[in-house]
Amino acid sequence: MIRSHTFMYLIVLHFTFNLAAQNMDPSAEIHSIENGLQPLFQIRGGTFKTFNLMDRMEHYKVPGVSIAVVENNQLRWAKGYGIANTDLGSPVTNETLFQAGSISKPIAALAVLKLFQDDLVDLDQDVNHYLKDWKIPDNRFTENEKVTMRRLLTHSAGMTVHGFPGYSQKDNFPSISEVLDGKGNTDPIRVDTIPGSIWRYSGGGYTVMEKVVEDITGKPLEVYMSESILAPLEMVRSTYQQPLGTEHHSEASAAYDGNGQILEGYWHNYPEQAAAGLWTTPTDLAKYCIEVQQVLAGKKTALLTRETIEEMLTKHMNNWGLGPSLQGDDDLLQFGHGGKNAGFTNDFRAFAYQGRAVIVMTSGDNGSRLIGEILRSVSHFYDWGMSQSEVVEIATISSSRLDSLAGRYQLDFMVPDIGKYIVELKVQDDGLFVNDPNNGDTNLLRPVGDGQFIDLDTGDRVQFEIANDIIGLLWNNRFQFNKIE
């Protein structure tokens, strides 16, 4: 997989604990969680399947993982796994820095909430009121409705640009204003629909928010965040510095692609700091979760008041708060966010009123499925009811029926740079093996109902349809293919 692959099994991993219960050693529960990773699906009537964390890291080609768990409003344990940099052979510890990706957003949103609490910004004021040398261009969409901080934080401001690819170490590094005007490697960030009319995820919107914070405070975002947000939260291992200062390079994990190969230059850089520029650790993100939980539990001396935190956790369009996404209600309310930069994949989930949280950061483009398995293991062990495997029943299907479905299928539209998008299905292991030569993906589809198949590993779902002797399939209820031979 990678040159230092064997190190993953030889390193003595560094980890520290902050016990939530007096003199209780969590080693046994960590061991259970490490060996209790659960797949997306369990087969009804079959053996309950679990995996070992290190084995799954190798399976998904993810060299490094870092985890923190919160119980009773305190850090229960944190631990690092694998290799931080395969060129250098350095291990992941619970102090290793990872790029947070979009988890940068809910942390950066605290800056706006602090300014709101200090009466320096109105969440419902037109943000052009605060912007100085750069303004959101007015157009027909902004005639009656305006871009506001509330709408920016909840992805309902009607702004463009979903996310950012980052810049290599050799690329020119644009300013935030250049990014806003499309002079970097993404399109200009503009309003292309009526603000407040729809929910649409926009990293571009958070980049506008970043400019507002800088214009109000008169400080670069990384400076204001460091002084006014990260330091009070004691997030001492975190920084919005972009590019990352050389003094931190030895502490940072490298980034890895889907094949487990290290990125040239070790990682990409992101001038879009509020949207994607945070370097941090699960332990530091746990401090953010704990702060929110403790304020809601009655903590008085805090960065933000209970009223401000409750404002943050109020659901808007698509169950989005002022920064984090939200799910559940009342005592079961959860806040969280995923994060994806080139070569890094992360997620965190926290219960607002139950003092529980789990944060997982990985140094791999394939980290998403691994994170899901870890979250299910943590939830199962602590009985959180947060995430669990879906139980499916494998259907019996005749070999003649499988044979009739095998063949070559073509997507019903042309794909740029590819043209005709064709995949091939073959009968294998009482199911259908799918080979996609366009991207190298493969799937093993198992029958679960009338014309319904599922890949137990990836979760991809396929529905076969037969009409007038024409066989088609709908992939993930989105892509229509028709059998051509």
KAWOJO-V686460 format. One record per backbone hydrogen bond with DSSP energy under -0.5 kcal/mol. CO is the residue of the C=O (numbers start at 0). NH is the residue of the N-H. E is the energy in kcal/mol with one decimal. If there is no record, write none. Layout:
co=CO nh=NH e=E
co=CO nh=NH e=E
This chain:
co=1 nh=4 e=-1.9
co=3 nh=6 e=-1.5
co=3 nh=7 e=-0.6
co=4 nh=7 e=-1.4
co=5 nh=8 e=-1.5
co=5 nh=9 e=-0.6
co=6 nh=9 e=-1.1
co=6 nh=10 e=-2.3
co=10 nh=12 e=-0.9
co=13 nh=79 e=-0.9
co=13 nh=93 e=-0.6
co=15 nh=77 e=-1.3
co=20 nh=23 e=-1.5
co=22 nh=24 e=-0.6
co=23 nh=25 e=-0.6
co=24 nh=27 e=-0.6
co=25 nh=29 e=-2.5
co=26 nh=30 e=-2.5
co=27 nh=31 e=-2.1
co=28 nh=32 e=-2.4
co=29 nh=33 e=-2.9
co=30 nh=34 e=-1.4
co=32 nh=35 e=-1.3
co=33 nh=52 e=-2.6
co=36 nh=50 e=-2.0
co=39 nh=389 e=-2.5
co=41 nh=43 e=-0.5
co=41 nh=391 e=-2.7
co=42 nh=45 e=-2.3
co=50 nh=36 e=-1.8
co=51 nh=55 e=-2.2
co=52 nh=56 e=-2.3
co=53 nh=57 e=-1.9
co=54 nh=58 e=-2.4
co=55 nh=59 e=-2.5
co=56 nh=60 e=-0.7
co=56 nh=61 e=-2.7
co=57 nh=60 e=-0.6
co=60 nh=62 e=-0.6
co=62 nh=82 e=-1.9
co=63 nh=362 e=-2.1
co=64 nh=80 e=-3.0
co=65 nh=360 e=-2.7
co=66 nh=78 e=-2.3
co=67 nh=358 e=-2.6
co=68 nh=75 e=-2.8
co=68 nh=76 e=-1.4
co=69 nh=356 e=-1.8
co=70 nh=73 e=-1.3
co=73 nh=70 e=-2.3
co=73 nh=75 e=-0.6
co=76 nh=68 e=-2.6
co=77 nh=15 e=-0.7
co=78 nh=66 e=-2.6
co=80 nh=64 e=-2.2
co=81 nh=91 e=-2.1
co=83 nh=253 e=-2.8
co=84 nh=88 e=-2.1
co=84 nh=89 e=-1.1
co=89 nh=83 e=-3.0
co=89 nh=84 e=-1.4
co=92 nh=95 e=-1.4
co=96 nh=252 e=-2.9
co=97 nh=279 e=-2.6
co=99 nh=102 e=-1.8
co=100 nh=103 e=-1.9
co=101 nh=104 e=-1.6
co=101 nh=105 e=-0.5
co=102 nh=106 e=-1.1
co=103 nh=107 e=-2.7
co=104 nh=108 e=-2.4
co=106 nh=109 e=-1.1
co=107 nh=110 e=-1.8
co=107 nh=111 e=-0.8
co=108 nh=112 e=-2.2
co=109 nh=113 e=-2.4
co=110 nh=114 e=-2.2
co=111 nh=115 e=-2.7
co=112 nh=116 e=-2.4
co=113 nh=117 e=-1.8
co=114 nh=119 e=-3.2
co=114 nh=120 e=-0.9
co=115 nh=118 e=-1.6
co=120 nh=122 e=-0.5
co=121 nh=124 e=-1.7
co=122 nh=149 e=-2.7
co=124 nh=148 e=-0.6
co=125 nh=128 e=-2.1
co=126 nh=129 e=-1.7
co=126 nh=130 e=-1.7
co=134 nh=136 e=-0.5
co=138 nh=141 e=-1.3
co=139 nh=142 e=-0.7
co=140 nh=194 e=-0.5
co=145 nh=147 e=-0.5
co=146 nh=126 e=-2.7
co=147 nh=151 e=-2.5
co=148 nh=152 e=-2.7
co=149 nh=153 e=-1.4
co=150 nh=155 e=-2.8
co=150 nh=156 e=-0.7
co=151 nh=154 e=-1.1
co=152 nh=322 e=-0.8
co=154 nh=199 e=-2.9
co=155 nh=195 e=-3.0
co=157 nh=191 e=-2.3
co=157 nh=192 e=-0.7
co=160 nh=202 e=-0.6
co=160 nh=203 e=-2.6
co=161 nh=202 e=-1.7
co=166 nh=268 e=-2.9
co=167 nh=170 e=-1.1
co=171 nh=173 e=-0.7
co=174 nh=178 e=-2.1
co=175 nh=179 e=-2.2
co=176 nh=180 e=-1.6
co=177 nh=182 e=-3.3
co=178 nh=181 e=-1.7
co=179 nh=188 e=-2.3
co=187 nh=189 e=-0.8
co=189 nh=159 e=-2.1
co=189 nh=191 e=-0.6
co=193 nh=196 e=-2.2
co=197 nh=199 e=-0.5
co=201 nh=205 e=-1.1
co=202 nh=206 e=-1.3
co=203 nh=207 e=-1.7
co=204 nh=208 e=-2.1
co=205 nh=209 e=-2.0
co=206 nh=210 e=-1.7
co=207 nh=211 e=-2.1
co=208 nh=212 e=-2.4
co=209 nh=213 e=-2.3
co=210 nh=214 e=-2.4
co=211 nh=215 e=-2.5
co=212 nh=216 e=-2.5
co=213 nh=217 e=-2.1
co=219 nh=222 e=-0.7
co=219 nh=223 e=-2.4
co=220 nh=224 e=-3.1
co=221 nh=225 e=-1.8
co=222 nh=226 e=-2.5
co=223 nh=227 e=-2.9
co=223 nh=228 e=-0.5
co=224 nh=228 e=-1.6
co=224 nh=229 e=-3.4
co=225 nh=230 e=-1.7
co=228 nh=232 e=-1.5
co=229 nh=234 e=-2.7
co=230 nh=233 e=-1.6
co=233 nh=235 e=-1.8
co=234 nh=237 e=-1.5
co=238 nh=278 e=-2.9
co=244 nh=247 e=-2.3
co=245 nh=248 e=-1.0
co=247 nh=250 e=-1.5
co=247 nh=251 e=-0.7
co=248 nh=251 e=-1.0
co=250 nh=96 e=-2.7
co=254 nh=262 e=-2.5
co=255 nh=364 e=-1.5
co=256 nh=259 e=-2.1
co=260 nh=256 e=-2.6
co=262 nh=265 e=-2.6
co=264 nh=266 e=-0.6
co=265 nh=254 e=-3.0
co=268 nh=166 e=-2.4
co=270 nh=272 e=-2.1
co=271 nh=275 e=-2.4
co=272 nh=276 e=-2.3
co=275 nh=100 e=-0.5
co=277 nh=99 e=-3.1
co=278 nh=238 e=-2.2
co=279 nh=97 e=-2.8
co=280 nh=284 e=-2.2
co=281 nh=285 e=-2.1
co=282 nh=286 e=-1.1
co=283 nh=287 e=-1.2
co=284 nh=288 e=-2.1
co=285 nh=289 e=-2.9
co=286 nh=290 e=-2.2
co=287 nh=291 e=-2.0
co=288 nh=292 e=-2.4
co=289 nh=293 e=-3.1
co=290 nh=294 e=-2.3
co=291 nh=295 e=-2.0
co=292 nh=296 e=-1.2
co=293 nh=298 e=-3.0
co=294 nh=297 e=-1.4
co=299 nh=301 e=-1.1
co=304 nh=308 e=-2.4
co=305 nh=309 e=-2.7
co=306 nh=310 e=-1.7
co=307 nh=311 e=-2.3
co=308 nh=312 e=-1.9
co=310 nh=313 e=-1.4
co=311 nh=321 e=-2.0
co=315 nh=318 e=-1.4
co=316 nh=319 e=-1.0
co=318 nh=325 e=-2.8
co=319 nh=315 e=-1.7
co=320 nh=322 e=-2.0
co=323 nh=320 e=-2.8
co=324 nh=335 e=-1.8
co=326 nh=333 e=-3.3
co=328 nh=331 e=-2.3
co=329 nh=332 e=-1.7
co=332 nh=351 e=-2.5
co=332 nh=352 e=-0.5
co=333 nh=326 e=-1.8
co=334 nh=349 e=-2.0
co=335 nh=324 e=-2.6
co=336 nh=347 e=-1.5
co=338 nh=345 e=-2.8
co=340 nh=343 e=-2.3
co=342 nh=255 e=-1.4
co=343 nh=340 e=-1.4
co=344 nh=361 e=-1.9
co=345 nh=338 e=-2.2
co=346 nh=359 e=-2.8
co=347 nh=336 e=-1.5
co=348 nh=357 e=-2.4
co=349 nh=334 e=-2.6
co=349 nh=351 e=-0.5
co=350 nh=354 e=-0.6
co=353 nh=71 e=-0.5
co=354 nh=72 e=-1.7
co=355 nh=350 e=-2.9
co=356 nh=69 e=-3.1
co=357 nh=348 e=-2.2
co=358 nh=67 e=-2.1
co=359 nh=346 e=-2.3
co=360 nh=65 e=-2.4
co=361 nh=344 e=-1.7
co=362 nh=62 e=-0.5
co=363 nh=366 e=-1.5
co=365 nh=369 e=-0.8
co=366 nh=370 e=-2.8
co=367 nh=371 e=-2.1
co=368 nh=372 e=-1.9
co=369 nh=373 e=-2.1
co=370 nh=374 e=-3.0
co=371 nh=375 e=-2.0
co=372 nh=37 e=-1.4
co=372 nh=376 e=-1.6
co=373 nh=377 e=-2.6
co=374 nh=378 e=-2.7
co=375 nh=379 e=-2.2
co=376 nh=380 e=-2.5
co=377 nh=381 e=-2.3
co=378 nh=382 e=-0.7
co=378 nh=383 e=-2.2
co=378 nh=384 e=-0.6
co=389 nh=41 e=-2.3
co=389 nh=391 e=-0.5
co=391 nh=43 e=-3.3
co=391 nh=393 e=-0.6
co=397 nh=401 e=-2.1
co=398 nh=402 e=-2.7
co=399 nh=403 e=-1.8
co=400 nh=404 e=-1.1
co=401 nh=404 e=-0.6
co=401 nh=405 e=-1.4
co=406 nh=424 e=-3.1
co=407 nh=483 e=-3.0
co=407 nh=484 e=-1.2
co=408 nh=422 e=-2.5
co=409 nh=481 e=-2.2
co=414 nh=417 e=-2.1
co=414 nh=418 e=-3.8
co=417 nh=419 e=-0.6
co=418 nh=414 e=-2.4
co=419 nh=421 e=-0.8
co=420 nh=410 e=-3.0
co=422 nh=408 e=-2.8
co=423 nh=434 e=-2.6
co=424 nh=406 e=-2.0
co=425 nh=432 e=-3.8
co=427 nh=430 e=-1.5
co=430 nh=427 e=-2.2
co=431 nh=433 e=-0.5
co=431 nh=444 e=-3.4
co=432 nh=425 e=-2.5
co=432 nh=434 e=-0.5
co=433 nh=435 e=-0.5
co=433 nh=442 e=-1.9
co=434 nh=423 e=-2.1
co=434 nh=436 e=-0.7
co=435 nh=438 e=-1.0
co=435 nh=439 e=-2.0
co=440 nh=435 e=-2.7
co=442 nh=433 e=-3.5
co=442 nh=444 e=-0.6
co=443 nh=455 e=-0.5
co=444 nh=431 e=-2.2
co=445 nh=453 e=-2.2
co=446 nh=394 e=-2.6
co=448 nh=450 e=-0.9
co=448 nh=451 e=-0.9
co=450 nh=463 e=-3.1
co=451 nh=447 e=-2.7
co=451 nh=448 e=-1.1
co=452 nh=461 e=-2.5
co=453 nh=445 e=-3.0
co=453 nh=455 e=-0.8
co=454 nh=458 e=-2.7
co=455 nh=40 e=-0.6
co=459 nh=454 e=-2.6
co=460 nh=475 e=-3.7
co=461 nh=452 e=-2.7
co=461 nh=463 e=-0.5
co=462 nh=473 e=-2.6
co=464 nh=471 e=-3.0
co=466 nh=469 e=-1.7
co=468 nh=470 e=-0.6
co=469 nh=466 e=-2.3
co=469 nh=471 e=-0.5
co=470 nh=482 e=-3.0
co=471 nh=464 e=-3.0
co=472 nh=474 e=-0.6
co=472 nh=480 e=-3.1
co=473 nh=462 e=-1.9
co=473 nh=475 e=-0.6
co=474 nh=477 e=-2.0
co=474 nh=478 e=-2.2
co=477 nh=479 e=-0.6
co=478 nh=474 e=-3.3
co=478 nh=480 e=-0.5
co=479 nh=411 e=-2.3
co=480 nh=472 e=-2.4
co=481 nh=409 e=-2.8
